[in-house]
């Protein structure tokens, strides 16, 4: 179901007058000639929706007997190659691969794990879980279990299960009850009941959590963020704070991630590519607005000053304009 991955605040939409066979031919010519016509590739792949890109890939395979992603890998290199391949990968498979990369090799990229698992809806998580198994013949839960530990592992597994309530309705009584549970689990006792934090923060809908945080403030005279910082630590703390941030505003959370990826010496292309590709049809317009609000300059100008060449050209197209 493509609709899971499409929102109303994206920068990329269905291309009018779309023809997969025409696009497949343009891409084939762009790759086959002497030297690659990168501009033609960027024009096609950044101006088609992911549903349309899947149709192009299918057409490409039928017409030329080759996988489009393999030809792109063979012909391009570096960050530009990663970005172009990401664009022709189905969204759930892309997220599954990003999760695998976060856990591969020595050390785990906890920030990437946290970002993906806190910003995807339950229905998206279910598709990602399925895609992960299809691609790797292992369950996402098993890999998370072997790469993480303790309360952090428990909370990640709860999120990976895709059991968060997706409804927009707010239950006032439940908010009061959950606020009291959180207060009793932390501030009002010696030691912390971590499971209670996981239960409430990983299973309630974002609108429900926002109401709960208001109630929590009434009871404890503190923001939930301050209590979390005082009660838990390490990656578990990072995860709970990310959930609170996302519940308050997912675009603001992702704008902050982009800010971190683009600031200072060196660019974190792994994060930059993931957010630009995965949010381009969902809420990138809102992320852009939050970025400007937070940094005082536009995401567009940050990409311009931090990247170059074909890679920059493709990212700016996905960004969809300056603010």
PyMOL commands that set and color helices and strands:
alter all, ss='L'
color gray80, all
select helices_A, chain A and resi 2-5+20-32+38-46+50-64+68-75+78-87+91-103+110-119+122-136+140-147+150-160+172-185+194-203+206-220+224-231+234-262+269-278+284-295+299-306+309-319
alter helices_A, ss='H'
color red, helices_A
deselect
rebuild
show_as cartoon
